[in-house]
Amino acid sequence: MQGRFTAAATRTAVVLATVLGVALGTTGSASAHVVTGGWSDNDQLCQVSSCVNTGNLVRLWQSMLWVENLYSDIDGQFGPNTANATVRWQRLYNSREDPNIATDGWVGTQTWRAAERSGLYHWYDQGSYEYYSYLGYGTPAHAFNMRKHITTGVWSFEHPFTNVWLDTSHGS
């Protein structure tokens, strides 16, 4: 009987720690690695280990690709499909906005700057946040919402499929 209680208590503790860890993680506990201020200084996204290639920052980028109808699986993994969709995004924006974006499938300073300048629309302030929508050229038209904390400058976004607000945390 005592062994069963200990095993059940251990499982409960693990579940609680996991749930609390996830809940804390989505409120900005990874503040050293979140998007703040302007986007041109965001970490670079790509498939290789020297870049950020997992996490909510990748989900944010994949949401932008989804807006353009270039990508449909917002999974937080920057793999070959995300890289190919990124090349298509870069070509699209080179033809319409900024002919200086490298079409390399990497999301660096030029690509982040073009995404912020071309697709982000401020629509209102409420409480501690400025709210934005990311709109693109895609047909049919898609959009998703973002917000920036007025005091800290930290960005978060609403996952376009689940409508859950996520911070922009990512790996090291």
Backbone as JSON Lines, residues from 0, in Angstrom:
{"i":0,"aa":"M","n":[0.82,-1.19,0.0],"ca":[0.0,0.0,0.0],"c":[0.86,1.25,0.0]}
{"i":1,"aa":"Q","n":[1.91,1.26,0.84],"ca":[2.75,2.43,0.93],"c":[3.49,2.65,-0.4]}
{"i":2,"aa":"G","n":[3.93,1.58,-1.07],"ca":[4.61,1.69,-2.36],"c":[3.71,2.3,-3.42]}
{"i":3,"aa":"R","n":[2.44,1.92,-3.41],"ca":[1.47,2.48,-4.36],"c":[1.28,3.97,-4.12]}
{"i":4,"aa":"F","n":[1.17,4.37,-2.86],"ca":[0.98,5.79,-2.55],"c":[2.2,6.59,-3.01]}
{"i":5,"aa":"T","n":[3.39,6.07,-2.78],"ca":[4.61,6.77,-3.17],"c":[4.69,6.91,-4.69]}
{"i":6,"aa":"A","n":[4.35,5.86,-5.41],"ca":[4.38,5.92,-6.87],"c":[3.34,6.9,-7.38]}
{"i":7,"aa":"A","n":[2.14,6.88,-6.82],"ca":[1.08,7.81,-7.24],"c":[1.48,9.24,-6.9]}
{"i":8,"aa":"A","n":[2.04,9.44,-5.71],"ca":[2.47,10.78,-5.31],"c":[3.58,11.28,-6.23]}
{"i":9,"aa":"T","n":[4.48,10.4,-6.6],"ca":[5.58,10.77,-7.5],"c":[5.03,11.17,-8.86]}
{"i":10,"aa":"R","n":[4.09,10.37,-9.41],"ca":[3.48,10.7,-10.7],"c":[2.77,12.04,-10.63]}
{"i":11,"aa":"T","n":[2.04,12.27,-9.54],"ca":[1.33,13.54,-9.37],"c":[2.31,14.7,-9.31]}
{"i":12,"aa":"A","n":[3.4,14.53,-8.59],"ca":[4.4,15.59,-8.49],"c":[5.03,15.89,-9.85]}
{"i":13,"aa":"V","n":[5.3,14.84,-10.62],"ca":[5.87,15.04,-11.95],"c":[4.9,15.78,-12.86]}
{"i":14,"aa":"V","n":[3.62,15.37,-12.82],"ca":[2.61,16.04,-13.63],"c":[2.48,17.5,-13.23]}
{"i":15,"aa":"L","n":[2.42,17.78,-11.93],"ca":[2.31,19.16,-11.46],"c":[3.53,19.98,-11.86]}
{"i":16,"aa":"A","n":[4.7,19.41,-11.73],"ca":[5.92,20.13,-12.11],"c":[5.92,20.43,-13.6]}
{"i":17,"aa":"T","n":[5.46,19.47,-14.4],"ca":[5.39,19.68,-15.84],"c":[4.39,20.76,-16.18]}
{"i":18,"aa":"V","n":[3.21,20.69,-15.6],"ca":[2.17,21.69,-15.88],"c":[2.63,23.06,-15.44]}
{"i":19,"aa":"L","n":[3.18,23.17,-14.23],"ca":[3.65,24.47,-13.74],"c":[4.8,24.98,-14.59]}
{"i":20,"aa":"G","n":[5.68,24.1,-15.01],"ca":[6.8,24.5,-15.85],"c":[6.32,25.05,-17.17]}
{"i":21,"aa":"V","n":[5.34,24.4,-17.78],"ca":[4.78,24.89,-19.04],"c":[4.09,26.21,-18.82]}
{"i":22,"aa":"A","n":[3.3,26.31,-17.75],"ca":[2.59,27.56,-17.49],"c":[3.57,28.69,-17.24]}
{"i":23,"aa":"L","n":[4.61,28.44,-16.46],"ca":[5.59,29.48,-16.22],"c":[6.36,29.82,-17.48]}
{"i":24,"aa":"G","n":[6.65,28.82,-18.28],"ca":[7.39,29.05,-19.52],"c":[6.64,29.92,-20.49]}
{"i":25,"aa":"T","n":[5.33,29.9,-20.5],"ca":[4.58,30.7,-21.44],"c":[4.33,32.11,-20.96]}
{"i":26,"aa":"T","n":[4.75,32.42,-19.74],"ca":[4.55,33.77,-19.24],"c":[5.8,34.61,-19.35]}
{"i":27,"aa":"G","n":[6.84,34.08,-19.95],"ca":[8.02,34.9,-20.17],"c":[9.2,34.52,-19.31]}
{"i":28,"aa":"S","n":[9.24,33.33,-18.74],"ca":[10.35,32.95,-17.89],"c":[11.65,32.87,-18.69]}
{"i":29,"aa":"A","n":[11.57,32.76,-20.0],"ca":[12.78,32.7,-20.83],"c":[13.13,34.1,-21.32]}
{"i":30,"aa":"S","n":[13.04,35.08,-20.41],"ca":[13.19,36.48,-20.81],"c":[14.52,36.77,-21.46]}
{"i":31,"aa":"A","n":[15.54,35.97,-21.23],"ca":[16.82,36.2,-21.88],"c":[16.73,35.9,-23.37]}
{"i":32,"aa":"H","n":[15.73,35.15,-23.78],"ca":[15.6,34.74,-25.17],"c":[14.19,34.97,-25.68]}
{"i":33,"aa":"V","n":[13.75,36.2,-25.68],"ca":[12.47,36.58,-26.26],"c":[12.68,37.78,-27.16]}
{"i":34,"aa":"V","n":[11.76,38.0,-28.05],"ca":[11.83,39.15,-28.95],"c":[11.42,40.4,-28.19]}
{"i":35,"aa":"T","n":[12.24,41.43,-28.27],"ca":[11.91,42.71,-27.66],"c":[12.18,43.81,-28.67]}
{"i":36,"aa":"G","n":[11.45,44.9,-28.56],"ca":[11.69,46.07,-29.41],"c":[11.48,45.78,-30.88]}
{"i":37,"aa":"G","n":[12.41,46.27,-31.71],"ca":[12.34,46.05,-33.16],"c":[12.8,44.65,-33.53]}
{"i":38,"aa":"W","n":[12.38,44.2,-34.68],"ca":[12.65,42.82,-35.07],"c":[13.99,42.61,-35.76]}
{"i":39,"aa":"S","n":[14.63,43.66,-36.26],"ca":[15.85,43.45,-37.05],"c":[16.99,42.87,-36.21]}
{"i":40,"aa":"D","n":[16.87,42.95,-34.89],"ca":[17.91,42.36,-34.04],"c":[17.5,40.99,-33.48]}
{"i":41,"aa":"N","n":[16.43,40.39,-34.03],"ca":[16.03,39.04,-33.63],"c":[17.14,38.05,-33.95]}
{"i":42,"aa":"D","n":[17.13,36.95,-33.22],"ca":[18.06,35.87,-33.53],"c":[17.77,35.31,-34.9]}
{"i":43,"aa":"Q","n":[18.81,34.8,-35.54],"ca":[18.68,34.24,-36.88],"c":[18.05,32.85,-36.79]}
{"i":44,"aa":"L","n":[17.12,32.58,-37.71],"ca":[16.48,31.27,-37.8],"c":[17.01,30.54,-39.02]}
{"i":45,"aa":"C","n":[17.34,29.27,-38.86],"ca":[17.74,28.43,-39.98],"c":[17.79,26.98,-39.51]}
{"i":46,"aa":"Q","n":[18.23,26.09,-40.37],"ca":[18.25,24.66,-40.05],"c":[19.49,24.22,-39.29]}
{"i":47,"aa":"V","n":[20.57,24.97,-39.33],"ca":[21.84,24.52,-38.73],"c":[21.89,24.87,-37.25]}
{"i":48,"aa":"S","n":[22.79,24.22,-36.53],"ca":[22.84,24.36,-35.08],"c":[23.29,25.74,-34.62]}
{"i":49,"aa":"S","n":[23.94,26.52,-35.46],"ca":[24.38,27.85,-35.04],"c":[23.23,28.86,-35.02]}
{"i":50,"aa":"C","n":[22.07,28.47,-35.53],"ca":[20.89,29.34,-35.55],"c":[19.84,28.81,-34.58]}
{"i":51,"aa":"V","n":[18.85,29.65,-34.3],"ca":[17.68,29.19,-33.58],"c":[16.87,28.33,-34.55]}
{"i":52,"aa":"N","n":[16.53,27.12,-34.17],"ca":[15.76,26.27,-35.08],"c":[14.62,25.53,-34.39]}
{"i":53,"aa":"T","n":[14.32,25.9,-33.14],"ca":[13.16,25.34,-32.44],"c":[12.56,26.41,-31.54]}
{"i":54,"aa":"G","n":[11.31,26.22,-31.17],"ca":[10.68,27.07,-30.18],"c":[9.65,28.03,-30.74]}
{"i":55,"aa":"N","n":[9.18,28.89,-29.87],"ca":[8.1,29.81,-30.23],"c":[8.52,30.86,-31.24]}
{"i":56,"aa":"L","n":[9.79,31.25,-31.27],"ca":[10.22,32.2,-32.29],"c":[10.07,31.59,-33.68]}
{"i":57,"aa":"V","n":[10.35,30.31,-33.8],"ca":[10.12,29.6,-35.06],"c":[8.63,29.54,-35.35]}
{"i":58,"aa":"R","n":[7.8,29.27,-34.33],"ca":[6.34,29.27,-34.53],"c":[5.85,30.64,-35.01]}
{"i":59,"aa":"L","n":[6.43,31.7,-34.46],"ca":[6.07,33.05,-34.92],"c":[6.36,33.18,-36.41]}
{"i":60,"aa":"W","n":[7.55,32.79,-36.83],"ca":[7.91,32.88,-38.25],"c":[7.0,31.98,-39.1]}
{"i":61,"aa":"Q","n":[6.75,30.77,-38.64],"ca":[5.87,29.87,-39.39],"c":[4.46,30.45,-39.5]}
{"i":62,"aa":"S","n":[4.01,31.19,-38.48],"ca":[2.71,31.85,-38.56],"c":[2.72,32.9,-39.66]}
{"i":63,"aa":"M","n":[3.83,33.61,-39.82],"ca":[3.94,34.59,-40.9],"c":[3.91,33.9,-42.26]}
{"i":64,"aa":"L","n":[4.57,32.75,-42.36],"ca":[4.54,31.99,-43.61],"c":[3.13,31.49,-43.89]}
{"i":65,"aa":"W","n":[2.41,31.1,-42.85],"ca":[1.02,30.65,-43.0],"c":[0.15,31.78,-43.54]}
{"i":66,"aa":"V","n":[0.36,33.01,-43.04],"ca":[-0.4,34.16,-43.52],"c":[-0.25,34.29,-45.04]}
{"i":67,"aa":"E","n":[0.91,33.99,-45.55],"ca":[1.19,34.11,-46.99],"c":[0.78,32.86,-47.77]}
{"i":68,"aa":"N","n":[0.17,31.9,-47.1],"ca":[-0.2,30.62,-47.74],"c":[1.01,29.88,-48.28]}
{"i":69,"aa":"L","n":[2.12,29.98,-47.56],"ca":[3.35,29.31,-47.97],"c":[3.68,28.12,-47.08]}
{"i":70,"aa":"Y","n":[2.96,27.98,-45.96],"ca":[3.29,26.96,-44.98],"c":[2.05,26.67,-44.14]}
{"i":71,"aa":"S","n":[1.86,25.42,-43.73],"ca":[0.64,25.11,-42.98],"c":[0.87,24.43,-41.64]}
{"i":72,"aa":"D","n":[2.07,23.97,-41.35],"ca":[2.32,23.2,-40.13],"c":[3.13,24.04,-39.14]}
{"i":73,"aa":"I","n":[2.47,24.69,-38.22],"ca":[3.15,25.55,-37.25],"c":[3.58,24.67,-36.08]}
{"i":74,"aa":"D","n":[4.77,24.08,-36.21],"ca":[5.23,23.09,-35.24],"c":[6.45,23.53,-34.43]}
{"i":75,"aa":"G","n":[7.02,24.7,-34.71],"ca":[8.16,25.18,-33.95],"c":[9.48,24.54,-34.32]}
{"i":76,"aa":"Q","n":[9.53,23.81,-35.45],"ca":[10.76,23.17,-35.92],"c":[11.17,23.78,-37.26]}
{"i":77,"aa":"F","n":[12.33,24.39,-37.32],"ca":[12.8,24.99,-38.56],"c":[13.55,23.91,-39.35]}
{"i":78,"aa":"G","n":[12.81,23.2,-40.18],"ca":[13.37,22.14,-41.0],"c":[13.35,22.53,-42.46]}
{"i":79,"aa":"P","n":[13.53,21.55,-43.36],"ca":[13.6,21.84,-44.8],"c":[12.32,22.47,-45.35]}
{"i":80,"aa":"N","n":[11.16,22.08,-44.84],"ca":[9.91,22.68,-45.35],"c":[9.8,24.15,-44.97]}
{"i":81,"aa":"T","n":[10.21,24.48,-43.74],"ca":[10.2,25.89,-43.32],"c":[11.24,26.68,-44.13]}
{"i":82,"aa":"A","n":[12.4,26.09,-44.36],"ca":[13.44,26.78,-45.15],"c":[12.96,27.03,-46.58]}
{"i":83,"aa":"N","n":[12.32,26.05,-47.19],"ca":[11.8,26.23,-48.56],"c":[10.71,27.29,-48.61]}
{"i":84,"aa":"A","n":[9.82,27.29,-47.61],"ca":[8.77,28.3,-47.55],"c":[9.38,29.68,-47.32]}
{"i":85,"aa":"T","n":[10.46,29.74,-46.57],"ca":[11.15,31.01,-46.32],"c":[11.73,31.57,-47.62]}
{"i":86,"aa":"V","n":[12.31,30.72,-48.44],"ca":[12.82,31.16,-49.75],"c":[11.67,31.74,-50.57]}
{"i":87,"aa":"R","n":[10.53,31.07,-50.57],"ca":[9.37,31.58,-51.32],"c":[8.9,32.92,-50.76]}
{"i":88,"aa":"W","n":[8.9,33.08,-49.42],"ca":[8.54,34.35,-48.79],"c":[9.53,35.44,-49.22]}
{"i":89,"aa":"Q","n":[10.81,35.11,-49.17],"ca":[11.83,36.1,-49.54],"c":[11.68,36.53,-51.0]}
{"i":90,"aa":"R","n":[11.39,35.6,-51.87],"ca":[11.15,35.95,-53.29],"c":[9.91,36.83,-53.44]}
{"i":91,"aa":"L","n":[8.85,36.49,-52.72],"ca":[7.62,37.28,-52.76],"c":[7.88,38.71,-52.32]}
{"i":92,"aa":"Y","n":[8.59,38.89,-51.22],"ca":[8.85,40.23,-50.72],"c":[9.9,40.96,-51.55]}
{"i":93,"aa":"N","n":[10.81,40.25,-52.18],"ca":[11.74,40.91,-53.1],"c":[10.99,41.48,-54.29]}
{"i":94,"aa":"S","n":[9.99,40.78,-54.76],"ca":[9.26,41.25,-55.93],"c":[8.29,42.38,-55.59]}
{"i":95,"aa":"R","n":[7.89,42.48,-54.31],"ca":[6.88,43.48,-53.95],"c":[7.4,44.6,-53.07]}
{"i":96,"aa":"E","n":[8.4,44.34,-52.27],"ca":[8.79,45.31,-51.25],"c":[10.26,45.73,-51.31]}
{"i":97,"aa":"D","n":[11.14,44.79,-51.1],"ca":[12.55,45.11,-50.86],"c":[13.43,44.18,-51.67]}
{"i":98,"aa":"P","n":[13.99,44.65,-52.78],"ca":[14.78,43.76,-53.62],"c":[16.14,43.38,-53.04]}
{"i":99,"aa":"N","n":[16.38,43.7,-51.78],"ca":[17.68,43.41,-51.19],"c":[17.68,42.25,-50.19]}
{"i":100,"aa":"I","n":[16.56,41.54,-50.08],"ca":[16.52,40.41,-49.15],"c":[17.21,39.22,-49.82]}
{"i":101,"aa":"A","n":[18.16,38.62,-49.12],"ca":[18.8,37.41,-49.63],"c":[17.77,36.29,-49.67]}
{"i":102,"aa":"T","n":[17.74,35.52,-50.74],"ca":[16.81,34.38,-50.85],"c":[17.58,33.11,-50.51]}
{"i":103,"aa":"D","n":[17.9,32.98,-49.23],"ca":[18.74,31.89,-48.76],"c":[18.03,30.91,-47.84]}
{"i":104,"aa":"G","n":[16.75,31.19,-47.5],"ca":[16.02,30.3,-46.61],"c":[16.35,30.51,-45.14]}
{"i":105,"aa":"W","n":[17.17,31.49,-44.84],"ca":[17.5,31.85,-43.47],"c":[16.73,33.11,-43.11]}
{"i":106,"aa":"V","n":[16.28,33.21,-41.87],"ca":[15.57,34.4,-41.42],"c":[16.57,35.22,-40.6]}
{"i":107,"aa":"G","n":[17.19,36.18,-41.28],"ca":[18.16,37.05,-40.63],"c":[17.64,38.48,-40.56]}
{"i":108,"aa":"T","n":[18.54,39.41,-40.35],"ca":[18.2,40.82,-40.15],"c":[17.33,41.37,-41.27]}
{"i":109,"aa":"Q","n":[17.71,41.14,-42.53],"ca":[16.95,41.69,-43.66],"c":[15.53,41.14,-43.7]}
{"i":110,"aa":"T","n":[15.4,39.85,-43.5],"ca":[14.09,39.21,-43.57],"c":[13.21,39.67,-42.41]}
{"i":111,"aa":"W","n":[13.76,39.7,-41.18],"ca":[12.98,40.18,-40.04],"c":[12.54,41.61,-40.27]}
{"i":112,"aa":"R","n":[13.45,42.46,-40.75],"ca":[13.11,43.87,-40.98],"c":[11.99,44.0,-42.01]}
{"i":113,"aa":"A","n":[12.08,43.23,-43.09],"ca":[11.04,43.27,-44.13],"c":[9.7,42.79,-43.59]}
{"i":114,"aa":"A","n":[9.71,41.75,-42.76],"ca":[8.46,41.24,-42.19],"c":[7.83,42.28,-41.27]}
{"i":115,"aa":"E","n":[8.63,42.93,-40.45],"ca":[8.09,43.94,-39.55],"c":[7.57,45.14,-40.33]}
{"i":116,"aa":"R","n":[8.31,45.59,-41.29],"ca":[7.94,46.79,-42.05],"c":[6.74,46.54,-42.96]}
{"i":117,"aa":"S","n":[6.66,45.37,-43.55],"ca":[5.65,45.12,-44.58],"c":[4.37,44.49,-44.07]}
{"i":118,"aa":"G","n":[4.43,43.72,-43.02],"ca":[3.25,42.95,-42.66],"c":[2.61,43.27,-41.33]}
{"i":119,"aa":"L","n":[3.21,44.15,-40.54],"ca":[2.74,44.39,-39.18],"c":[1.9,45.66,-39.12]}
{"i":120,"aa":"Y","n":[0.7,45.55,-38.61],"ca":[-0.21,46.69,-38.53],"c":[-0.7,46.88,-37.1]}
{"i":121,"aa":"H","n":[-0.38,48.05,-36.53],"ca":[-0.81,48.41,-35.18],"c":[-2.29,48.74,-35.22]}
{"i":122,"aa":"W","n":[-3.06,48.2,-34.3],"ca":[-4.47,48.51,-34.33],"c":[-5.03,49.05,-33.04]}
{"i":123,"aa":"Y","n":[-4.45,48.77,-31.89],"ca":[-4.92,49.46,-30.69],"c":[-4.02,49.17,-29.49]}
{"i":124,"aa":"D","n":[-4.14,50.03,-28.49],"ca":[-3.47,49.86,-27.2],"c":[-4.53,49.54,-26.17]}
{"i":125,"aa":"Q","n":[-4.21,48.61,-25.29],"ca":[-5.15,48.29,-24.23],"c":[-4.34,47.83,-23.03]}
{"i":126,"aa":"G","n":[-4.51,48.51,-21.92],"ca":[-3.8,48.13,-20.71],"c":[-2.3,48.19,-20.9]}
{"i":127,"aa":"S","n":[-1.64,47.07,-20.71],"ca":[-0.18,46.99,-20.76],"c":[0.36,46.66,-22.14]}
{"i":128,"aa":"Y","n":[-0.5,46.51,-23.15],"ca":[-0.05,46.03,-24.46],"c":[-0.44,46.95,-25.61]}
{"i":129,"aa":"E","n":[0.4,46.94,-26.63],"ca":[0.06,47.46,-27.95],"c":[-0.28,46.23,-28.8]}
{"i":130,"aa":"Y","n":[-1.41,46.24,-29.48],"ca":[-1.84,45.1,-30.27],"c":[-1.61,45.36,-31.75]}
{"i":131,"aa":"Y","n":[-1.23,44.3,-32.45],"ca":[-0.92,44.36,-33.87],"c":[-1.55,43.16,-34.56]}
{"i":132,"aa":"S","n":[-1.71,43.26,-35.86],"ca":[-2.06,42.11,-36.69],"c":[-0.97,41.97,-37.73]}
{"i":133,"aa":"Y","n":[-0.63,40.74,-38.05],"ca":[0.29,40.49,-39.14],"c":[-0.56,40.09,-40.34]}
{"i":134,"aa":"L","n":[-0.49,40.89,-41.39],"ca":[-1.25,40.67,-42.61],"c":[-0.27,40.47,-43.76]}
{"i":135,"aa":"G","n":[-0.64,39.72,-44.72],"ca":[0.26,39.49,-45.84],"c":[-0.42,39.63,-47.17]}
{"i":136,"aa":"Y","n":[0.25,39.14,-48.19],"ca":[-0.26,39.2,-49.55],"c":[-1.04,37.95,-49.94]}
{"i":137,"aa":"G","n":[-1.05,36.94,-49.06],"ca":[-1.64,35.65,-49.4],"c":[-3.11,35.7,-49.76]}
{"i":138,"aa":"T","n":[-3.52,34.76,-50.59],"ca":[-4.92,34.61,-50.96],"c":[-5.28,33.14,-50.74]}
{"i":139,"aa":"P","n":[-6.3,32.81,-49.98],"ca":[-7.18,33.73,-49.27],"c":[-6.43,34.43,-48.15]}
{"i":140,"aa":"A","n":[-6.94,35.57,-47.76],"ca":[-6.28,36.39,-46.75],"c":[-6.31,35.71,-45.39]}
{"i":141,"aa":"H","n":[-5.19,35.71,-44.74],"ca":[-5.06,35.23,-43.36],"c":[-4.47,36.36,-42.54]}
{"i":142,"aa":"A","n":[-4.55,36.25,-41.25],"ca":[-3.91,37.18,-40.34],"c":[-3.77,36.5,-38.98]}
{"i":143,"aa":"F","n":[-2.88,36.99,-38.16],"ca":[-2.83,36.56,-36.77],"c":[-2.42,37.77,-35.94]}
{"i":144,"aa":"N","n":[-2.71,37.7,-34.65],"ca":[-2.5,38.84,-33.77],"c":[-1.21,38.71,-32.98]}
{"i":145,"aa":"M","n":[-0.65,39.87,-32.69],"ca":[0.56,39.96,-31.89],"c":[0.35,41.09,-30.88]}
{"i":146,"aa":"R","n":[1.18,41.1,-29.86],"ca":[1.14,42.2,-28.92],"c":[2.54,42.44,-28.36]}
{"i":147,"aa":"K","n":[2.78,43.69,-28.03],"ca":[4.06,44.08,-27.43],"c":[3.77,44.73,-26.09]}
{"i":148,"aa":"H","n":[4.44,44.24,-25.07],"ca":[4.26,44.81,-23.73],"c":[4.83,46.22,-23.74]}
{"i":149,"aa":"I","n":[4.04,47.18,-23.32],"ca":[4.43,48.59,-23.4],"c":[5.67,48.89,-22.55]}
{"i":150,"aa":"T","n":[5.78,48.3,-21.37],"ca":[6.9,48.59,-20.48],"c":[8.16,47.82,-20.86]}
{"i":151,"aa":"T","n":[8.03,46.5,-21.1],"ca":[9.22,45.67,-21.33],"c":[9.59,45.57,-22.81]}
{"i":152,"aa":"G","n":[8.65,45.84,-23.71],"ca":[8.91,45.69,-25.14],"c":[8.9,44.25,-25.62]}
{"i":153,"aa":"V","n":[8.52,43.3,-24.75],"ca":[8.51,41.87,-25.1],"c":[7.29,41.56,-25.96]}
{"i":154,"aa":"W","n":[7.52,40.86,-27.07],"ca":[6.46,40.47,-28.0],"c":[5.9,39.1,-27.63]}
{"i":155,"aa":"S","n":[4.61,38.94,-27.9],"ca":[3.96,37.63,-27.85],"c":[3.0,37.58,-29.04]}
{"i":156,"aa":"F","n":[2.51,36.39,-29.35],"ca":[1.63,36.25,-30.5],"c":[0.57,35.21,-30.21]}
{"i":157,"aa":"E","n":[-0.55,35.35,-30.91],"ca":[-1.66,34.43,-30.76],"c":[-1.54,33.36,-31.84]}
{"i":158,"aa":"H","n":[-1.35,32.12,-31.42],"ca":[-1.21,31.02,-32.37],"c":[-2.44,31.01,-33.27]}
{"i":159,"aa":"P","n":[-2.25,31.06,-34.6],"ca":[-3.41,31.19,-35.49],"c":[-4.38,30.02,-35.47]}
{"i":160,"aa":"F","n":[-3.97,28.85,-35.02],"ca":[-4.86,27.69,-35.02],"c":[-5.52,27.47,-33.67]}
{"i":161,"aa":"T","n":[-4.81,27.78,-32.57],"ca":[-5.33,27.49,-31.23],"c":[-5.83,28.73,-30.5]}
{"i":162,"aa":"N","n":[-5.48,29.92,-30.99],"ca":[-5.82,31.19,-30.35],"c":[-5.25,31.32,-28.94]}
{"i":163,"aa":"V","n":[-4.18,30.59,-28.66],"ca":[-3.47,30.68,-27.39],"c":[-2.31,31.67,-27.55]}
{"i":164,"aa":"W","n":[-2.16,32.58,-26.59],"ca":[-1.06,33.55,-26.64],"c":[0.23,32.85,-26.23]}
{"i":165,"aa":"L","n":[1.28,33.01,-27.04],"ca":[2.59,32.43,-26.78],"c":[3.63,33.53,-26.7]}
{"i":166,"aa":"D","n":[4.62,33.34,-25.82],"ca":[5.71,34.28,-25.83],"c":[6.63,33.96,-27.01]}
{"i":167,"aa":"T","n":[7.66,34.7,-27.21],"ca":[8.54,34.48,-28.35],"c":[9.84,33.8,-27.9]}
{"i":168,"aa":"S","n":[9.75,32.98,-26.86],"ca":[10.93,32.3,-26.36],"c":[11.46,31.28,-27.36]}
{"i":169,"aa":"H","n":[12.73,31.01,-27.21],"ca":[13.38,30.04,-28.09],"c":[14.63,29.51,-27.4]}
{"i":170,"aa":"G","n":[15.29,28.59,-28.07],"ca":[16.48,27.96,-27.51],"c":[17.61,28.94,-27.31]}
{"i":171,"aa":"S","n":[18.75,28.42,-26.96],"ca":[19.91,29.26,-26.65],"c":[20.43,30.02,-27.84]}
